[in-house]
Structure formats: structure tokens, C-alpha cells
Amino acid sequence: MKLGLFMMPLHPPARTLADTIEEDRQAIILADKLGFSEAWCGEHFSSSAEPIASPLSFFSSLVHVTEQIKFATGVMNLPQLHPAMSAAHAAQFDHLSKGRFLMGIGPGGLGSDFELTGLTDRGLRADMMYEAIDTILQIWSQDAPYVIDGDHWSLSIKDFIYEDLGIGTMLKPYQRPHPPIFLSIVSPNSSSAKTAGARGWSPVSANFIQARYIASHWQAYQEGAQTAGRHADPACWHIARSILVTDTDQEADEYLSDPHCGLHFYFDYFKKMYRDRGVLEMLKPDETTADNDVTTESIARSMVTWGSPDTVLDKLVRLHDSWGDFGTLLMVAHDWDRPALWQRSMMLLSENVMPRFSQHVMSKSC
């Protein structure tokens, strides 16, 4: 079982951008030292709470101050940029990182970004995402001349090619034929999971839904793989969860009881957006609870795996038993409202909990 770090990142919008970016950098540097296998970062263009507009440029500041951790886009919102630009940016970063790049893709998830780019039609965004990745893979698999006509984008390089000068040549990735491709999965029984299974991409189950929905992601992935004659290897499955490990259960309990703590801000953020979208049930501890009776604290307590190392281990074991085998647990990075608490949480998870959790998973598979 591998351990990774997933950050949207999400910070209170009143915080200074320079401070939050440096905090996020330090989280990844610490994750690298602790042996986390990968770090994920989101991409948003119109939010001061989710302020990373270019995860690849953010990761570029970390390549030479880390040793082994891989960098993953969580995700590149492909409909919002021309696929030729996305292909060039991703290929360049793959070389810069010497292959420490995992390419997470998606249609986008922030309403203000959709409004900004004129992409408010959900079905259109999905079509554009699939066309974009097909175009990117075609660019990476061939040399000029390029003539690629699609429903949403067309591109060509056929008249201005000077091979001896390198003009007209599109960058190819460091990893051949291309970096591993991951698709973010949110909705229960997701059609995206089926597509990922059919195309051999790895699924990443999002953390901002209740744990009861997660097993349906793998079931859908298996269905998609089966239709394409592919083997669905659970080692490729990544699951992101909010995890808080403290020295005692009481310490975590007291933190979650504080209405001003970072986790309350995080889940209040989603509660407001999900209520407006009419999907609040995905956050409810009990689906039968009326919307107005759902509290932020009840959501946080039910969706965060929290407590002492022994308690968190027991909870992870129960989650594993309900989900089945998967390959990588992604610890969600939250705002460091209490830096020492969150840094220790990362250390306790990596050094105390994960070795025992991995041992349990191995024993179950034997």
C-alpha cells in the first residue's frame, strides 16, 4: 500500500497567496522526506480559496528540492485550454521532473471557472475532455506534419516545418509513450470510472463524498475494463480521504469540536456548494437527514478518519474491508491552521499507521 498527498489546495480566502503557496510547498517537501510516493495538486483559475492556477508551474518549484516524490495534476482541466498547449506543457514538465509526473485529467469542477470560460454545459465539458486527451495522445505519438480535426478544436502544422531547425516539432514526453493517465472520480456509479476502466487509465476516488459511495467507483471501473477486455488491477486505484492522526483520540476530538478549525472551513465550503447543486446527500452522514439539519461538524466527523494512531488504523482497516483492495491512499492536505498538528499528523500516518495498515492489507490478500 502506497501513501500519497492530495491537495486541492483549499485555504481561507483572506490568507495571503504567497503564504499559502509556501505552506503547500512545505507540505510536499515534508511528504517527500516522510516517504510519500506522490503529491497531487488541483488547477483552478477563479478562486482565491483554491488559488493554484497552474499545478505544473507550482510543481516546477519543487522538483529540485525533493528527491523521490512524484508530481500529479489533480487535475488538468482539459476543456479550458487548447489541447496542443496542454500537450506541450505536460511534456515539458515530464522532462523537467525526469519522469516524476502523473497526468491526472478531468473536465473541471469549479462553477466560476465554467462561467469564466463559457463552459457551463456539463455534457459539453465531458466531450471536450475526451477529445482533448485523444488529441494530446495523437500529438505525442507522431511527428509533423499534424492535421487533426475535431469537433471542438482543430490544429495543424504542415506548411511551416524546418526539420533541421526543429521548427514545427511538438515536444514528446520523457516517459514513453506518455506519462500515466489518471481520471478523477466523484459521483457514485460513475460513467467516468467506466471510461477509465475501458481505456486503461487509473481511477482516483475523490475525498469529498461519503465513504459509502467509494466501492461503486471500483465496480464501475471493473465494468468498463471488462467491456474492453482489460484486466482491472486494484493496484492502480487511488482513494483520497481526509485523515487527522493525533497522539490521542481526545486531541483530535477537541480539534473537530472547534467551529473555527480548518476542517470546519473545508467542509462548510463543500456543504454550501453541494446544497446549491442539489447533491448534499453525498456529504450527509445519513442520507435521510433533512438538508437544514446537516451540520458542518457532523459532516467533518463522519468524513475525516481521525484519532490516535491505533484508532485511525482500526478505521482504515474497516474502510478497506468495505471497499476492497486498492493501491494508494491519498491523505488530503488541509490548511495548516495549526501547523504543528498537521505536520505531526503526516508523520504519525506515514511512520506509525501505514506500515501496520500495509501489513494488514498484505495479510488479507494472501
N, C-alpha and C positions, 0 to 999 in steps of 0.2 A: 504494500500500500504506500503510495507516494503522498506527500503533503505539499500543497501549493498555497499561494496567497492570491486572493481576488479582491481588487479594489475598483469601485466604480470610477473614481473615489467620490465620497459624499461628505461634505463639510458644511457647517453652518455658514450661510452666505455672507454674514458680516465679517468673517475672518479674512485676513489679508492673503491674497493669492500667492505671493512669494512665500509666505509662511506655510501654507498648506502644501504647496508643491514640494518644499524642502522636507516637510513631515512625511509625505508619501515616499520621497526618495529614501529617507532614513528607514522607513518600514521595509523597503525592498532590500536595502543594504543589510539590515538585521536578518531578514529572511534568508539571504544568501549565506550569511555566517552560520545560521542555525541549520542549514542543510535543506531548506525548502527547495523543491525541484523546479518550481516555476512561479512567475508573478504575472498576474493579469491586470490590465487597466482598460477602462472604458474610454469612449470617444463621444463628446458632446460639444455642440457649438454655441448653445444659447442658454447656459445655466451657470450662475455664479456658485451654485451648490455642487454641481458636478463639472468642474472647471477645466478638465483636460481636453483641449480641442484636438490635440494630435498625440496619441499614445506613442507613436514611433519616435517623435522628437523628444518626448519625455524619457522614453527608454534609452535614447541615444546618450543622455547624460549619465546613464548608469552602467553602460557596457564596460567601461574601463575601471570602474570602482567595485565591480563584483567579479566573482571567479567562475561560478558554475551555473548559476540560476538561469533558466530560460525565460524569455520575454514573450508574453502572449497578448494579443489585442482582444479586448473583451467588450465590444467587438469593433472591427472596422465596419462602419455603416455604409455599405457599398452603394445604395441608391443615391447617396448625397454627394458623390464625387465621380467624375468620369473614370471608367474602369482602366483606361490607359495610364492615368495618373496614379491610381491605386496600385497598379502592377509595378510601376516604376518605383514608387515609394517603398513598397514591400520588398522588392528585390534589393534595393539599395541597403535597407536595414538588415536584411539577411546576410549580406556581405559584411556590413559594419560589425555585426554581432558574431560573425564566423559560424553561422548556422544555429545560433541560440534563439531562434524565432519560431513561434507557433502562431499561425494565422487564424484567429477567430473572426468569423464574419457574421453579419446579421442585417436585417432590414432597417434597424434603428428602433429606438424605444422612447424617445422624448418628444412630447407633443409640440413644444415650441420649436424644436428642430424641424419637425414636419411642416409647420406653418412657415418657418423661415425659408425652407427650400421648395415650398409648394407641393409637398408630397403627403397630403393628408389622406389619400386613398390607400388603405391597408393592403388591398389586393394588388394594387399597382406597385407598391414598395416590394412586395414579395417577388413579383415578376421581375422587377428591376434587379433585385439582389441575385437571382439565379442567372439572369443574362449577364450581369457584371462578372460573376465568378467564372462563367464559361468563357467570357471574353479574355479575362486575365489569364486563364489556363491556356487559351489558344495563343496568346502573345508569348507566353513562356515556352511553348512547345515548338515554335517555329521561328524562322528568321524572315527578314524583309525579302520581298515586298509583302505588306499587310493590306488586305482589303477585307474588312469584317463589317458586315451589315447586320444590324439588329433592330429590334422593334423600338428600342429606347436610345441607343447610341450607335453611331457608325464611325469607323476610323479607317484611315488608310495612310500608308507610307509606300508610295510606288514611283513617284516622279522625282523625289529629292533624295537619292541614295548614292552615297560615295563610300563604298566598302573600304577602300584603302585609308579613308579618313575616319571611319567609324560612324559617319553620319547616316542616320536612318536606322541605326541599330538600337533595338529596345533591350534594356537590362534584363538579364536572366538571374534567377535566384542563386544563392550559394549552395543551397540544398537542392539536389536534383532528384526527380524532375521539378519538385517545388516543396515549400515548407508544408508540414502537416496542416490540414484544414479542420477547423472546429466550427460547430454551429451551436449557438445559444438556444436552449430550450426552456420555455416558460410555461405555456398552457398545458393543462392535463390532456393526455392522449393526443399529443401534438403532431400535426401533419409535418411540421419541420423535422421532428425526430424520425419520422418515416423516411423523409427525403434524405436525411443524413445517413441512415442505415443503407438505403439503396445506393448511395453514391460513395460509401466507404469513408465518410467524414466522421470525426469523433464528436459525440454529443457532450454538451456542458449544461447540466441542470442548474438553473438559476436558484438563488437562495431566497428570493423574495416571494416565495409561495410556501404554503404549509407542507410539512414533510409527507403528509398523506397522499400528495399528488405525485411524488417523485417516482414511485415504482412504475407509473403509467408511461413515463418517458422511455424507460428501457423496453417496456413491452412494445411500444410503438416503433422504437428503433429496430427491435428484432423483426417486427413485421416487414419493415422496409427492407432490411437486409435479406430476408427470406425471399421476397419477391424478385430481388436482383441476383439471387443465387450466391449471396455473400455470407460468410461466417461472422456472426456478431460476437466479438471478443469483449467481454466486460472490462478488460484491462484498459480499453480506450475511453471508458465512461468516466467523466469528471462530475463531481457533485459539490456545489458550493453551499456552505452553511455558515451562519453567524455562530461563533464559538467564543466563549469567555471562560478561561481557566484561571481560577484564583487559588490561593493556598487553602482556603476553607470555603465551605458552602455559604457560610454567613457573609463573607466578604462579597461574593457575587450577588447574594440576595439583597444586601444593603445597596449595592450599586444599582440594581434593577428597580429598587424602590424609590430612587431619586428621580423625580419627574424632569429634572434638568440634565440628566445624564445623556451622553452621546447616543446611546441605543434608543432612548425615547425620541430624540430628534429624528433618527434614522427611520423608525417605524411610523412615526407620525407623518413623515414625508410621504411614505408609500400609502398610508391609510387615506390621506386626502386625495391622492391621485387615483387610487383604486376605487374609492367611493364615487368620484366624478365619472369614472369609466364604467361603473356598474359591475365591477368584478371584486367587490370587497370580500366575497366569500373565500377567495384564495388566501386571505390573511386571517380569517376568523379561526380561533381555536376550536369553535363549534359552529358548524355551518348553519345551525338552526337559530343562532343568536341574532336578534334584530340589529340592524346596522347601527342604530343610535346607542345600543348597549355595549358595543365593542370598544374597549378601552385600549389605549396605546400600550399600557403596561401588560395587559393580558396577551396582546399580540407578541410583545417582546419576550415575555416569559415562556411562551409556547414555541416560539420560532428560534430562540437562541439556545444552543447547547451550552449550559452554564453550570458552574460549580467547581468543586475541588477536582484534582486530577482523577481520583477514583470515581467520583460522581460522573464526570464528563466521559470517562472510559465506559462506564456502565450504559450511559445514554447512547454513545456511539455504537456500542455492541447491539443495543436494541434497534437502532436505526438500520444498521447493517442487516440484521435479521429480517427486517420488514422490506428493505429494498433489494437485497441480494448483493452479489459481488459487484464491485466497481473498482476502478484502478487508482483514482486520485481524489483525495479530499482537499477541497479548496477552502481554506479559512478566510472568511471575509474580513478585510481591513476596514475598521471603523475610525471615525475621528478620534484622535488622541486627546480627548478632553482630560484624561488622566494618563499622561504618557507612561509613568512607571507601571501602572496597572496593565495597560495594553501590551507593553513590551514584555512584562513578565508572563502574560497570557500566552504570547507567542513562544516564549522559551519553555514554559511548562507543557504546552501542547506538543512541541517538537521533541523535547528531551524526556518527558515523563509519560505522556499519554500515547503518542504514536507508536513507539516501539512495542508496547503491550497490545495496542489495537491491531497492529500488523500481525503480531503473533497469533491473536485470536482469529483473524481472517484466514491466515495460512492453515491453522488447525481445522477450521471449518471446511476448507477446500480439499483437505487430504482424505 
